[in-house]
């Protein structure tokens, strides 16, 4: 059964520790990026909500205008009488 010399064991342990530090740093960076993406997603969702709200208002305005045009057309038809 192979054995480690104390120096080899300490060197391997040190490499493992360095790798763990790198992984911890990468995890922290990824966590930060995820947080930033979450903020961007919230901003896009808010913009979408505002766009939906504006579109709903525009749909209402277009409906009102269509009703006004229809009313004017009917009034003109009554004024002109049968052709």
N, CA, C and O atoms as a GROMACS GRO file, in nm:
protein
  332
    1UNK      N    1   0.085  -0.117   0.000
    1UNK     CA    2   0.000   0.000   0.000
    1UNK      C    3   0.090   0.123   0.000
    1UNK      O    4   0.176   0.136   0.086
    2UNK      N    5   0.069   0.214  -0.099
    2UNK     CA    6   0.155   0.332  -0.106
    2UNK      C    7   0.126   0.426   0.010
    2UNK      O    8   0.013   0.438   0.058
    3UNK      N    9   0.229   0.491   0.053
    3UNK     CA   10   0.214   0.588   0.163
    3UNK      C   11   0.266   0.722   0.115
    3UNK      O   12   0.350   0.730   0.025
    4UNK      N   13   0.216   0.826   0.176
    4UNK     CA   14   0.262   0.961   0.147
    4UNK      C   15   0.371   0.999   0.245
    4UNK      O   16   0.367   0.965   0.363
    5UNK      N   17   0.465   1.066   0.194
    5UNK     CA   18   0.562   1.129   0.283
    5UNK      C   19   0.493   1.252   0.340
    5UNK      O   20   0.404   1.308   0.275
    6UNK      N   21   0.532   1.295   0.457
    6UNK     CA   22   0.467   1.412   0.517
    6UNK      C   23   0.471   1.534   0.424
    6UNK      O   24   0.374   1.609   0.418
    7UNK      N   25   0.581   1.554   0.353
    7UNK     CA   26   0.592   1.669   0.264
    7UNK      C   27   0.493   1.658   0.148
    7UNK      O   28   0.430   1.756   0.109
    8UNK      N   29   0.480   1.535   0.092
    8UNK     CA   30   0.386   1.512  -0.017
    8UNK      C   31   0.243   1.535   0.029
    8UNK      O   32   0.161   1.595  -0.041
    9UNK      N   33   0.215   1.486   0.148
    9UNK     CA   34   0.080   1.502   0.201
    9UNK      C   35   0.049   1.650   0.222
    9UNK      O   36  -0.060   1.696   0.186
   10UNK      N   37   0.142   1.724   0.279
   10UNK     CA   38   0.119   1.867   0.302
   10UNK      C   39   0.106   1.943   0.170
   10UNK      O   40   0.026   2.035   0.158
   11UNK      N   41   0.185   1.905   0.071
   11UNK     CA   42   0.176   1.970  -0.060
   11UNK      C   43   0.039   1.942  -0.124
   11UNK      O   44  -0.023   2.032  -0.180
   12UNK      N   45  -0.005   1.818  -0.116
   12UNK     CA   46  -0.136   1.782  -0.171
   12UNK      C   47  -0.247   1.855  -0.097
   12UNK      O   48  -0.343   1.903  -0.158
   13UNK      N   49  -0.235   1.863   0.033
   13UNK     CA   50  -0.333   1.934   0.115
   13UNK      C   51  -0.336   2.083   0.079
   13UNK      O   52  -0.442   2.143   0.073
   14UNK      N   53  -0.220   2.140   0.055
   14UNK     CA   54  -0.210   2.281   0.017
   14UNK      C   55  -0.276   2.304  -0.120
   14UNK      O   56  -0.348   2.403  -0.139
   15UNK      N   57  -0.253   2.213  -0.215
   15UNK     CA   58  -0.316   2.226  -0.347
   15UNK      C   59  -0.468   2.217  -0.335
   15UNK      O   60  -0.542   2.292  -0.399
   16UNK      N   61  -0.512   2.125  -0.255
   16UNK     CA   62  -0.656   2.110  -0.232
   16UNK      C   63  -0.714   2.237  -0.171
   16UNK      O   64  -0.822   2.280  -0.210
   17UNK      N   65  -0.645   2.295  -0.076
   17UNK     CA   66  -0.688   2.419  -0.012
   17UNK      C   67  -0.694   2.533  -0.115
   17UNK      O   68  -0.790   2.610  -0.115
   18UNK      N   69  -0.594   2.544  -0.202
   18UNK     CA   70  -0.591   2.649  -0.304
   18UNK      C   71  -0.708   2.631  -0.402
   18UNK      O   72  -0.772   2.728  -0.441
   19UNK      N   73  -0.733   2.506  -0.439
   19UNK     CA   74  -0.846   2.480  -0.529
   19UNK      C   75  -0.978   2.519  -0.463
   19UNK      O   76  -1.067   2.574  -0.527
   20UNK      N   77  -0.990   2.488  -0.336
   20UNK     CA   78  -1.112   2.522  -0.263
   20UNK      C   79  -1.132   2.673  -0.257
   20UNK      O   80  -1.243   2.723  -0.272
   21UNK      N   81  -1.022   2.747  -0.236
   21UNK     CA   82  -1.030   2.893  -0.235
   21UNK      C   83  -1.078   2.946  -0.371
   21UNK      O   84  -1.161   3.036  -0.377
   22UNK      N   85  -1.024   2.890  -0.480
   22UNK     CA   86  -1.065   2.931  -0.614
   22UNK      C   87  -1.213   2.902  -0.637
   22UNK      O   88  -1.285   2.985  -0.692
   23UNK      N   89  -1.258   2.785  -0.595
   23UNK     CA   90  -1.398   2.749  -0.611
   23UNK      C   91  -1.487   2.842  -0.529
   23UNK      O   92  -1.593   2.886  -0.576
   24UNK      N   93  -1.445   2.872  -0.409
   24UNK     CA   94  -1.523   2.964  -0.325
   24UNK      C   95  -1.534   3.102  -0.391
   24UNK      O   96  -1.640   3.165  -0.387
   25UNK      N   97  -1.425   3.148  -0.451
   25UNK     CA   98  -1.426   3.278  -0.519
   25UNK      C   99  -1.518   3.273  -0.641
   25UNK      O  100  -1.593   3.367  -0.666
   26UNK      N  101  -1.512   3.163  -0.716
   26UNK     CA  102  -1.599   3.150  -0.833
   26UNK      C  103  -1.746   3.147  -0.790
   26UNK      O  104  -1.830   3.208  -0.856
   27UNK      N  105  -1.775   3.078  -0.683
   27UNK     CA  106  -1.913   3.072  -0.633
   27UNK      C  107  -1.960   3.211  -0.592
   27UNK      O  108  -2.074   3.249  -0.620
   28UNK      N  109  -1.874   3.286  -0.526
   28UNK     CA  110  -1.911   3.423  -0.485
   28UNK      C  111  -1.936   3.510  -0.608
   28UNK      O  112  -2.031   3.588  -0.610
   29UNK      N  113  -1.851   3.498  -0.710
   29UNK     CA  114  -1.870   3.576  -0.832
   29UNK      C  115  -1.999   3.538  -0.903
   29UNK      O  116  -2.073   3.624  -0.950
   30UNK      N  117  -2.026   3.409  -0.910
   30UNK     CA  118  -2.150   3.363  -0.973
   30UNK      C  119  -2.272   3.411  -0.895
   30UNK      O  120  -2.373   3.449  -0.954
   31UNK      N  121  -2.262   3.410  -0.763
   31UNK     CA  122  -2.371   3.461  -0.681
   31UNK      C  123  -2.398   3.607  -0.709
   31UNK      O  124  -2.514   3.649  -0.717
   32UNK      N  125  -2.292   3.684  -0.725
   32UNK     CA  126  -2.306   3.826  -0.757
   32UNK      C  127  -2.370   3.844  -0.894
   32UNK      O  128  -2.458   3.929  -0.911
   33UNK      N  129  -2.327   3.765  -0.992
   33UNK     CA  130  -2.384   3.773  -1.126
   33UNK      C  131  -2.532   3.735  -1.124
   33UNK      O  132  -2.613   3.797  -1.193
   34UNK      N  133  -2.566   3.634  -1.048
   34UNK     CA  134  -2.706   3.592  -1.037
   34UNK      C  135  -2.789   3.706  -0.978
   34UNK      O  136  -2.900   3.731  -1.022
   35UNK      N  137  -2.735   3.772  -0.877
   35UNK     CA  138  -2.805   3.887  -0.819
   35UNK      C  139  -2.826   3.998  -0.920
   35UNK      O  140  -2.934   4.058  -0.925
   36UNK      N  141  -2.724   4.026  -1.000
   36UNK     CA  142  -2.735   4.130  -1.103
   36UNK      C  143  -2.840   4.090  -1.208
   36UNK      O  144  -2.919   4.173  -1.252
   37UNK      N  145  -2.838   3.963  -1.247
   37UNK     CA  146  -2.937   3.916  -1.343
   37UNK      C  147  -3.078   3.925  -1.286
   37UNK      O  148  -3.173   3.957  -1.357
   38UNK      N  149  -3.091   3.896  -1.158
   38UNK     CA  150  -3.222   3.908  -1.093
   38UNK      C  151  -3.273   4.050  -1.098
   38UNK      O  152  -3.391   4.074  -1.122
   39UNK      N  153  -3.183   4.147  -1.075
   39UNK     CA  154  -3.222   4.288  -1.083
   39UNK      C  155  -3.264   4.324  -1.225
   39UNK      O  156  -3.363   4.394  -1.244
   40UNK      N  157  -3.189   4.276  -1.324
   40UNK     CA  158  -3.223   4.306  -1.464
   40UNK      C  159  -3.357   4.244  -1.501
   40UNK      O  160  -3.438   4.306  -1.570
   41UNK      N  161  -3.381   4.123  -1.455
   41UNK     CA  162  -3.508   4.056  -1.483
   41UNK      C  163  -3.623   4.136  -1.422
   41UNK      O  164  -3.728   4.152  -1.485
   42UNK      N  165  -3.604   4.186  -1.301
   42UNK     CA  166  -3.707   4.267  -1.236
   42UNK      C  167  -3.732   4.394  -1.316
   42UNK      O  168  -3.847   4.436  -1.331
   43UNK      N  169  -3.627   4.456  -1.368
   43UNK     CA  170  -3.643   4.577  -1.448
   43UNK      C  171  -3.721   4.548  -1.577
   43UNK      O  172  -3.810   4.624  -1.615
   44UNK      N  173  -3.686   4.438  -1.644
   44UNK     CA  174  -3.754   4.401  -1.768
   44UNK      C  175  -3.900   4.368  -1.739
   44UNK      O  176  -3.989   4.405  -1.817
   45UNK      N  177  -3.926   4.300  -1.630
   45UNK     CA  178  -4.064   4.268  -1.593
   45UNK      C  179  -4.143   4.396  -1.568
   45UNK      O  180  -4.259   4.406  -1.610
   46UNK      N  181  -4.084   4.493  -1.501
   46UNK     CA  182  -4.150   4.620  -1.475
   46UNK      C  183  -4.176   4.694  -1.606
   46UNK      O  184  -4.284   4.751  -1.625
   47UNK      N  185  -4.078   4.694  -1.696
   47UNK     CA  186  -4.098   4.758  -1.826
   47UNK      C  187  -4.211   4.689  -1.903
   47UNK      O  188  -4.291   4.756  -1.968
   48UNK      N  189  -4.217   4.559  -1.895
   48UNK     CA  190  -4.325   4.484  -1.961
   48UNK      C  191  -4.460   4.520  -1.902
   48UNK      O  192  -4.558   4.536  -1.976
   49UNK      N  193  -4.466   4.532  -1.770
   49UNK     CA  194  -4.592   4.570  -1.704
   49UNK      C  195  -4.636   4.709  -1.749
   49UNK      O  196  -4.753   4.731  -1.779
   50UNK      N  197  -4.541   4.803  -1.754
   50UNK     CA  198  -4.573   4.939  -1.798
   50UNK      C  199  -4.617   4.941  -1.944
   50UNK      O  200  -4.709   5.015  -1.980
   51UNK      N  201  -4.552   4.861  -2.028
   51UNK     CA  202  -4.591   4.852  -2.168
   51UNK      C  203  -4.732   4.797  -2.181
   51UNK      O  204  -4.812   4.848  -2.259
   52UNK      N  205  -4.762   4.693  -2.105
   52UNK     CA  206  -4.898   4.636  -2.107
   52UNK      C  207  -5.001   4.740  -2.067
   52UNK      O  208  -5.108   4.750  -2.126
   53UNK      N  209  -4.967   4.818  -1.965
   53UNK     CA  210  -5.057   4.923  -1.917
   53UNK      C  211  -5.082   5.027  -2.027
   53UNK      O  212  -5.195   5.067  -2.052
   54UNK      N  213  -4.974   5.071  -2.092
   54UNK     CA  214  -4.988   5.169  -2.200
   54UNK      C  215  -5.068   5.112  -2.317
   54UNK      O  216  -5.152   5.181  -2.375
   55UNK      N  217  -5.041   4.986  -2.351
   55UNK     CA  218  -5.116   4.923  -2.460
   55UNK      C  219  -5.264   4.913  -2.427
   55UNK      O  220  -5.349   4.934  -2.513
   56UNK      N  221  -5.296   4.882  -2.304
   56UNK     CA  222  -5.436   4.875  -2.262
   56UNK      C  223  -5.502   5.011  -2.277
   56UNK      O  224  -5.616   5.019  -2.323
   57UNK      N  225  -5.433   5.118  -2.239
   57UNK     CA  226  -5.488   5.252  -2.255
   57UNK      C  227  -5.508   5.285  -2.403
   57UNK      O  228  -5.611   5.341  -2.441
   58UNK      N  229  -5.410   5.249  -2.485
   58UNK     CA  230  -5.422   5.274  -2.629
   58UNK      C  231  -5.539   5.196  -2.689
   58UNK      O  232  -5.611   5.249  -2.774
   59UNK      N  233  -5.556   5.074  -2.647
   59UNK     CA  234  -5.669   4.994  -2.697
   59UNK      C  235  -5.800   5.062  -2.661
   59UNK      O  236  -5.893   5.067  -2.742
   60UNK      N  237  -5.808   5.114  -2.538
   60UNK     CA  238  -5.928   5.186  -2.497
   60UNK      C  239  -5.951   5.311  -2.581
   60UNK      O  240  -6.064   5.339  -2.621
   61UNK      N  241  -5.844   5.385  -2.608
   61UNK     CA  242  -5.856   5.506  -2.690
   61UNK      C  243  -5.900   5.471  -2.832
   61UNK      O  244  -5.989   5.538  -2.886
   62UNK      N  245  -5.842   5.369  -2.891
   62UNK     CA  246  -5.879   5.327  -3.026
   62UNK      C  247  -6.026   5.283  -3.028
   62UNK      O  248  -6.098   5.313  -3.122
   63UNK      N  249  -6.068   5.212  -2.925
   63UNK     CA  250  -6.209   5.172  -2.916
   63UNK      C  251  -6.300   5.292  -2.908
   63UNK      O  252  -6.404   5.296  -2.975
   64UNK      N  253  -6.262   5.391  -2.827
   64UNK     CA  254  -6.342   5.514  -2.817
   64UNK      C  255  -6.349   5.585  -2.951
   64UNK      O  256  -6.456   5.629  -2.993
   65UNK      N  257  -6.234   5.596  -3.020
   65UNK     CA  258  -6.231   5.661  -3.152
   65UNK      C  259  -6.318   5.587  -3.253
   65UNK      O  260  -6.388   5.649  -3.332
   66UNK      N  261  -6.312   5.456  -3.250
   66UNK     CA  262  -6.395   5.376  -3.342
   66UNK      C  263  -6.543   5.402  -3.314
   66UNK      O  264  -6.623   5.414  -3.407
   67UNK      N  265  -6.578   5.411  -3.187
   67UNK     CA  266  -6.717   5.440  -3.151
   67UNK      C  267  -6.759   5.578  -3.198
   67UNK      O  268  -6.871   5.595  -3.246
   68UNK      N  269  -6.671   5.677  -3.186
   68UNK     CA  270  -6.702   5.813  -3.232
   68UNK      C  271  -6.720   5.815  -3.384
   68UNK      O  272  -6.815   5.876  -3.435
   69UNK      N  273  -6.630   5.748  -3.456
   69UNK     CA  274  -6.641   5.742  -3.602
   69UNK      C  275  -6.772   5.674  -3.641
   69UNK      O  276  -6.842   5.722  -3.730
   70UNK      N  277  -6.806   5.565  -3.577
   70UNK     CA  278  -6.930   5.492  -3.606
   70UNK      C  279  -7.049   5.582  -3.582
   70UNK      O  280  -7.143   5.585  -3.662
   71UNK      N  281  -7.047   5.657  -3.472
   71UNK     CA  282  -7.156   5.748  -3.439
   71UNK      C  283  -7.170   5.857  -3.545
   71UNK      O  284  -7.282   5.890  -3.586
   72UNK      N  285  -7.058   5.913  -3.590
   72UNK     CA  286  -7.062   6.017  -3.692
   72UNK      C  287  -7.112   5.960  -3.825
   72UNK      O  288  -7.189   6.026  -3.895
   73UNK      N  289  -7.071   5.841  -3.859
   73UNK     CA  290  -7.118   5.778  -3.982
   73UNK      C  291  -7.270   5.759  -3.978
   73UNK      O  292  -7.339   5.785  -4.076
   74UNK      N  293  -7.320   5.713  -3.863
   74UNK     CA  294  -7.464   5.692  -3.849
   74UNK      C  295  -7.538   5.825  -3.859
   74UNK      O  296  -7.645   5.832  -3.920
   75UNK      N  297  -7.484   5.929  -3.799
   75UNK     CA  298  -7.546   6.061  -3.804
   75UNK      C  299  -7.551   6.111  -3.948
   75UNK      O  300  -7.652   6.165  -3.993
   76UNK      N  301  -7.439   6.094  -4.021
   76UNK     CA  302  -7.435   6.136  -4.161
   76UNK      C  303  -7.538   6.059  -4.244
   76UNK      O  304  -7.603   6.117  -4.331
   77UNK      N  305  -7.552   5.931  -4.219
   77UNK     CA  306  -7.649   5.849  -4.291
   77UNK      C  307  -7.790   5.899  -4.266
   77UNK      O  308  -7.872   5.904  -4.358
   78UNK      N  309  -7.819   5.937  -4.141
   78UNK     CA  310  -7.952   5.990  -4.109
   78UNK      C  311  -7.975   6.125  -4.177
   78UNK      O  312  -8.085   6.152  -4.226
   79UNK      N  313  -7.870   6.209  -4.179
   79UNK     CA  314  -7.884   6.340  -4.241
   79UNK      C  315  -7.900   6.329  -4.392
   79UNK      O  316  -7.978   6.403  -4.452
   80UNK      N  317  -7.827   6.238  -4.454
   80UNK     CA  318  -7.833   6.223  -4.599
   80UNK      C  319  -7.962   6.152  -4.642
   80UNK      O  320  -8.009   6.172  -4.754
   81UNK      N  321  -8.016   6.072  -4.555
   81UNK     CA  322  -8.137   5.999  -4.588
   81UNK      C  323  -8.107   5.887  -4.687
   81UNK      O  324  -7.993   5.866  -4.727
   82UNK      N  325  -8.212   5.815  -4.727
   82UNK     CA  326  -8.190   5.706  -4.822
   82UNK      C  327  -8.148   5.761  -4.959
   82UNK      O  328  -8.198   5.863  -5.006
   83UNK      N  329  -8.059   5.691  -5.018
   83UNK     CA  330  -8.005   5.738  -5.147
   83UNK      C  331  -8.094   5.704  -5.262
   83UNK      O  332  -8.063   5.737  -5.376
   0.00000   0.00000   0.00000
